[in-house]
Amino acid sequence: MKIITLPKENLTEFIGYLHAFGEIHAPTKRGDKSVVFAPVSDLSEIELNYTRTILPLKKYFFKPVDVMFNFYADKGYEAPTEEADKKYVIFGVHPCDIHGLKILDLVSNGRYVDTYYFAGRNKAAIIGLDCIPDDLCFCRSIGTDFVDAGFDLFLSDIDNSYLVRVGTSLGDDMVKAADTLFHEVNKEDREAYKRKSIERRKSFRTEIQLQDLPEIIDLEYENEVWHEVGEKCLSCGTCSMVCPTCYCYAVFDELNLDASSGQRKRRWDSCLFKDYALVAGGHNFRAERSSRVKNRFFHKQRGFVTQYGRPSCVGCGRCKAYCPAGIDIVEIVNKLRSQTRV
């Protein structure tokens, strides 16, 4: 992998070069505390020192509401009109969110390929950026605090410069377009990177024990903790919406006022919604909130491991950060692991 450095005073100029590769999207502030990925027209809008955005990158490729096709009574259906040549450069993506995209790539490229997802995914360049964790981050425990693939470029802070890893040929083209801004790695850069790596590793304050967790979850299927969490859960689905790897959706039709044309759409869905498991005849396989909470945990920490060999969680901390009931995945796992049965 090609590794070079970019002096911090050259960052703004380099981002200017990226316009040639697509519309630039980056983390920007919304209010005093929130940060979102959004288009940037003024580079001063970019917020580099952020911990997490409200929504992860899935909003670009697996949209909250997406038109699947238009239909007409007289001529059948047709694909929606899209800006086929429009490309994006998404700058400042943290390692956990890149891992989230890798999970969505894996799921969307399964037996039935999600062409709607890849229609946007294949148009986006990803430029990663390292971060400093807060009390909600547990990505180190899951192994998603570092990423070695899934990006075009990745920037690591080494004080006065960024260490830049080139991950793809597109990333190499970006570097070549602004080659005078980059330098070769020297001894001071290497030492700074190793020192920063140690500092970042020591800064993690929250851990989750994943070893044999699928077996623990199986053993504790009837644990009272599921009822405790069910009593707190509001079934609002916020955790699913902000999760980088939740991909459930519902399909519905919208009929136009002419009653002869309309659109078939899909929108984000959540296994926490009361009607998610509702079937014909009014029967509901998971009518109780406790069973829906349990199902979500079993899918992410048990079922996904069985199918793909890893949990469907990247440790970003969004589920706790934005849960109105303050439900904490780390606390639940610790209770399940407790030798004293809850």
Summary of the structure (lengths in Angstrom):
residues: 342
radius of gyration: 22.1
end to end distance: 48.8
largest distance: 70.1
contacts: 1006
relative contact order: 0.16
helix: 38%
strand: 21%
